[in-house]
Amino acid sequence: MNSSLMILVLSVFIASFSQILLKKSAGKVYSSSLREYLNLYVICGYGMMFLSMFLTVLAYRGLDFSNVPVVESLGYVIVMFLGYLFFGERVTKRKLLGVMVILCGIFVYYR
């Protein structure tokens, strides 16, 4: 696995964690609308999203784009598992079916 592909995978993980932070912030009640947008979860979430975008652009420089859609689609799978771990969200049959469709798409793409 080349370094650009590893950077892209890291970028997807960082973006997934940033979505979890932003969701954590959205679930809280704040005393003012300013605190709703300027709190630690939001600032860290958007900071991680910026880092993720920077790493993605950096990774694109060294890739031939054949693996990019596959790696980016793994973000949906990661977010589902992180939602289960951090929020106790149920992994329903519908979500599992969606993950299976994504994984089948990856399998067909690589075949």
Backbone as CSV, one residue per row, in Angstrom:
resi,resn,N_x,N_y,N_z,CA_x,CA_y,CA_z,C_x,C_y,C_z
1,MET,0.855,-1.176,0.000,0.000,0.000,0.000,0.897,1.233,0.000
2,ASN,0.680,2.123,-0.970,1.558,3.287,-1.029,1.141,4.330,0.005
3,SER,2.010,5.299,0.220,1.790,6.281,1.281,0.583,7.174,1.004
4,SER,0.311,7.492,-0.254,-0.844,8.334,-0.571,-2.152,7.639,-0.228
5,LEU,-2.213,6.347,-0.462,-3.410,5.594,-0.118,-3.590,5.520,1.397
6,MET,-2.488,5.370,2.118,-2.560,5.351,3.581,-3.013,6.706,4.125
7,ILE,-2.559,7.784,3.510,-2.992,9.126,3.912,-4.482,9.293,3.658
8,LEU,-4.972,8.766,2.548,-6.397,8.859,2.236,-7.236,8.071,3.246
9,VAL,-6.779,6.896,3.631,-7.491,6.098,4.641,-7.507,6.845,5.976
10,LEU,-6.385,7.429,6.355,-6.330,8.232,7.577,-7.303,9.402,7.496
11,SER,-7.378,10.019,6.346,-8.299,11.135,6.143,-9.754,10.712,6.346
12,VAL,-10.105,9.546,5.852,-11.475,9.043,6.023,-11.769,8.780,7.497
13,PHE,-10.811,8.217,8.223,-11.011,7.987,9.658,-11.176,9.312,10.411
14,ILE,-10.360,10.292,10.092,-10.458,11.592,10.753,-11.802,12.238,10.451
15,ALA,-12.248,12.172,9.204,-13.550,12.744,8.839,-14.684,12.044,9.574
16,SER,-14.568,10.736,9.755,-15.599,9.986,10.473,-15.659,10.412,11.935
17,PHE,-14.522,10.562,12.567,-14.509,11.015,13.955,-15.011,12.447,14.084
18,SER,-14.723,13.286,13.096,-15.229,14.660,13.157,-16.749,14.675,13.070
19,GLN,-17.331,13.794,12.284,-18.792,13.708,12.215,-19.372,13.286,13.560
20,ILE,-18.691,12.402,14.259,-19.148,11.974,15.579,-19.108,13.149,16.554
21,LEU,-18.041,13.930,16.527,-17.960,15.104,17.402,-19.074,16.103,17.105
22,LEU,-19.336,16.343,15.830,-20.384,17.291,15.466,-21.762,16.770,15.877
23,LYS,-21.960,15.476,15.771,-23.234,14.895,16.201,-23.370,14.982,17.723
24,LYS,-22.284,14.783,18.428,-22.295,14.910,19.890,-22.689,16.331,20.285
25,SER,-22.170,17.306,19.579,-22.499,18.700,19.862,-23.959,19.008,19.549
26,ALA,-24.467,18.430,18.476,-25.858,18.696,18.085,-26.853,18.119,19.082
27,GLY,-26.453,17.126,19.843,-27.346,16.502,20.810,-27.427,17.237,22.136
28,LYS,-26.659,18.292,22.313,-26.649,19.029,23.571,-27.481,20.299,23.457
29,VAL,-27.932,20.778,24.608,-28.666,22.047,24.670,-27.713,23.091,25.236
30,TYR,-27.642,24.236,24.584,-26.716,25.289,24.986,-27.485,26.513,25.474
31,SER,-26.804,27.321,26.275,-27.444,28.488,26.879,-27.678,29.613,25.880
32,SER,-26.912,29.652,24.814,-27.098,30.694,23.800,-26.766,30.115,22.424
33,SER,-27.209,30.820,21.406,-26.923,30.348,20.044,-25.439,30.487,19.722
34,LEU,-24.762,31.434,20.360,-23.324,31.580,20.139,-22.571,30.362,20.692
35,ARG,-22.959,29.904,21.881,-22.334,28.710,22.464,-22.648,27.449,21.654
36,GLU,-23.760,27.482,20.960,-24.136,26.329,20.129,-23.126,26.109,19.007
37,TYR,-22.559,27.188,18.517,-21.600,27.096,17.406,-20.153,27.261,17.843
38,LEU,-19.928,27.811,19.014,-18.570,27.994,19.510,-18.391,27.193,20.800
39,ASN,-18.242,25.911,20.651,-17.927,25.046,21.786,-16.838,24.082,21.350
40,LEU,-16.321,23.353,22.303,-15.159,22.498,22.030,-15.451,21.422,20.980
41,TYR,-16.647,20.818,21.048,-16.994,19.772,20.082,-17.035,20.316,18.657
42,VAL,-17.665,21.448,18.473,-17.790,22.027,17.132,-16.437,22.490,16.607
43,ILE,-15.685,23.161,17.439,-14.373,23.655,16.997,-13.450,22.491,16.633
44,CYS,-13.417,21.463,17.493,-12.583,20.290,17.186,-13.116,19.529,15.981
45,GLY,-14.440,19.419,15.875,-15.046,18.712,14.743,-14.706,19.363,13.416
46,TYR,-14.875,20.681,13.351,-14.546,21.365,12.099,-13.042,21.418,11.862
47,GLY,-12.256,21.486,12.943,-10.803,21.428,12.785,-10.369,20.094,12.198
48,MET,-10.975,19.015,12.700,-10.664,17.686,12.158,-11.145,17.556,10.719
49,MET,-12.286,18.160,10.401,-12.777,18.109,9.020,-11.823,18.852,8.088
50,PHE,-11.313,20.002,8.545,-10.337,20.739,7.752,-9.074,19.901,7.550
51,LEU,-8.596,19.261,8.626,-7.421,18.392,8.521,-7.683,17.249,7.547
52,SER,-8.868,16.692,7.607,-9.237,15.609,6.700,-9.213,16.071,5.244
53,MET,-9.758,17.246,4.997,-9.749,17.759,3.619,-8.326,18.032,3.147
54,PHE,-7.491,18.572,4.028,-6.098,18.826,3.683,-5.380,17.523,3.340
55,LEU,-5.586,16.490,4.171,-4.950,15.193,3.917,-5.486,14.550,2.639
56,THR,-6.767,14.735,2.359,-7.339,14.184,1.125,-6.696,14.814,-0.101
57,VAL,-6.555,16.134,-0.086,-5.910,16.819,-1.209,-4.460,16.364,-1.343
58,LEU,-3.791,16.209,-0.217,-2.405,15.729,-0.233,-2.339,14.316,-0.819
59,ALA,-3.284,13.472,-0.450,-3.294,12.091,-0.954,-3.612,12.051,-2.445
60,TYR,-4.482,12.947,-2.901,-4.850,12.956,-4.326,-3.640,13.214,-5.218
61,ARG,-2.674,13.902,-4.706,-1.492,14.214,-5.517,-0.711,12.972,-5.903
62,GLY,-0.803,11.917,-5.092,-0.016,10.723,-5.370,-0.832,9.527,-5.821
63,LEU,-2.130,9.718,-6.087,-2.983,8.592,-6.464,-3.425,8.705,-7.920
64,ASP,-3.778,7.561,-8.486,-4.309,7.544,-9.846,-5.839,7.532,-9.847
65,PHE,-6.452,7.744,-8.700,-7.902,7.857,-8.507,-8.661,6.553,-8.706
66,SER,-7.996,5.458,-8.908,-8.730,4.202,-9.052,-9.238,3.693,-7.704
67,ASN,-8.552,4.026,-6.629,-8.944,3.551,-5.303,-9.754,4.566,-4.506
68,VAL,-9.825,5.786,-4.969,-10.448,6.859,-4.197,-11.917,6.584,-3.877
69,PRO,-12.769,6.210,-4.817,-14.167,5.970,-4.460,-14.345,4.846,-3.453
70,VAL,-13.508,3.846,-3.539,-13.601,2.709,-2.626,-13.258,3.150,-1.210
71,VAL,-12.173,3.859,-1.052,-11.741,4.291,0.272,-12.739,5.289,0.855
72,GLU,-13.212,6.223,0.047,-14.177,7.210,0.533,-15.479,6.553,0.970
73,SER,-15.896,5.494,0.302,-17.146,4.827,0.679,-17.031,4.103,2.009
74,LEU,-15.829,3.787,2.428,-15.652,3.136,3.723,-16.015,4.065,4.883
75,GLY,-16.055,5.354,4.626,-16.449,6.308,5.656,-17.845,6.033,6.189
76,TYR,-18.766,5.603,5.338,-20.122,5.288,5.780,-20.121,4.120,6.764
77,VAL,-19.298,3.140,6.489,-19.203,1.965,7.358,-18.597,2.366,8.705
78,ILE,-17.566,3.169,8.663,-16.890,3.604,9.888,-17.836,4.413,10.762
79,VAL,-18.574,5.337,10.150,-19.506,6.173,10.918,-20.586,5.329,11.576
80,MET,-21.057,4.289,10.897,-22.072,3.432,11.493,-21.528,2.754,12.752
81,PHE,-20.324,2.232,12.686,-19.741,1.574,13.850,-19.394,2.567,14.953
82,LEU,-18.933,3.753,14.603,-18.647,4.760,15.621,-19.928,5.233,16.302
83,GLY,-21.009,5.347,15.542,-22.302,5.698,16.132,-22.752,4.653,17.130
84,TYR,-22.499,3.404,16.819,-22.828,2.317,17.745,-21.969,2.410,19.009
85,LEU,-20.668,2.654,18.835,-19.752,2.692,19.978,-19.980,3.902,20.881
86,PHE,-20.169,5.081,20.293,-20.234,6.305,21.085,-21.647,6.715,21.492
87,PHE,-22.645,6.340,20.718,-24.008,6.772,21.011,-24.952,5.620,21.321
88,GLY,-24.452,4.410,21.183,-25.315,3.265,21.423,-26.412,3.121,20.386
89,GLU,-26.195,3.673,19.196,-27.185,3.566,18.124,-27.323,2.109,17.699
90,ARG,-28.520,1.735,17.426,-28.767,0.359,16.996,-28.287,0.150,15.568
91,VAL,-27.703,-0.994,15.352,-27.322,-1.392,14.000,-28.476,-2.246,13.487
92,THR,-29.338,-1.614,12.692,-30.547,-2.282,12.214,-30.251,-3.114,10.970
93,LYS,-31.226,-3.907,10.601,-31.091,-4.705,9.375,-30.918,-3.802,8.162
94,ARG,-31.601,-2.681,8.185,-31.501,-1.747,7.053,-30.084,-1.162,6.937
95,LYS,-29.501,-0.818,8.084,-28.130,-0.302,8.067,-27.149,-1.380,7.609
96,LEU,-27.345,-2.593,8.100,-26.470,-3.691,7.675,-26.617,-3.975,6.186
97,LEU,-27.837,-3.877,5.684,-28.053,-4.060,4.250,-27.313,-2.986,3.461
98,GLY,-27.371,-1.747,3.951,-26.633,-0.667,3.300,-25.137,-0.912,3.293
99,VAL,-24.605,-1.393,4.408,-23.181,-1.713,4.489,-22.840,-2.851,3.534
100,MET,-23.712,-3.843,3.454,-23.478,-4.959,2.534,-23.463,-4.481,1.085
101,VAL,-24.349,-3.560,0.748,-24.363,-3.009,-0.614,-23.057,-2.276,-0.895
102,ILE,-22.586,-1.501,0.086,-21.313,-0.793,-0.075,-20.171,-1.788,-0.262
103,LEU,-20.117,-2.804,0.586,-19.036,-3.791,0.483,-19.125,-4.594,-0.814
104,CYS,-20.344,-4.906,-1.259,-20.493,-5.591,-2.551,-20.022,-4.692,-3.691
105,GLY,-20.322,-3.414,-3.587,-19.840,-2.469,-4.599,-18.332,-2.413,-4.643
106,ILE,-17.714,-2.441,-3.477,-16.250,-2.459,-3.412,-15.720,-3.741,-4.038
107,PHE,-16.349,-4.865,-3.729,-15.921,-6.144,-4.278,-16.057,-6.163,-5.806
108,VAL,-17.172,-5.686,-6.315,-17.392,-5.640,-7.774,-16.380,-4.684,-8.424
109,TYR,-16.113,-3.583,-7.765,-15.185,-2.586,-8.305,-13.789,-3.167,-8.449
110,TYR,-13.358,-3.937,-7.463,-12.021,-4.504,-7.505,-11.902,-5.755,-8.346
111,ARG,-12.998,-6.346,-8.737,-12.953,-7.560,-9.548,-12.705,-7.267,-10.938
